């Protein structure tokens, strides 16, 4: 009977190598627990590659569309057309001034484009991390991130002073934190030995990002209501 119990225990451990298998008052933690499933080196390398590619192809000046207006609002702390893009304007204004201290010869439009390069490449990195955590396959994560980052529309708006790269970053962060949140819930439910992120820490982060993402929509709705009242 003892041999049969040990055999059953070994089979359960083999079927779920990332779970803690308890027997009585003892818990066996597998030595092969995944500490870094995403791969920090791969994530950073992907981010640097796309950042360098975007920076190499960034617009040196105004590209057209709303770029001119958004650059002007960054220069004078103004308000762009509805919904106003307050998060983008504040961050862009601060970044342009700080970057100008080290490279005063560059234009404000170039600095705004460079900031979009950073945002766009970070969005691809978090997309990679989310895909790897969901699939367990780094190659799938690489294809997803590269395919997204090099798609014509995403590439275009990641190299000019536009708001879409920041929007992509917020969405990719929400997806990544959502994956971590549900992964932490699953680990707690099944007693995983892998060190996960506490749900109490993740939930406020999710709410903050959703709030930032929906901030401009809220402002836009308020403006529409004012127009209707008028």
Beta strands, then each sheet from edge to edge (+ up, - down):
strand 1: 21-23
strand 2: 26-28
sheet 1: 1+ 2-
end
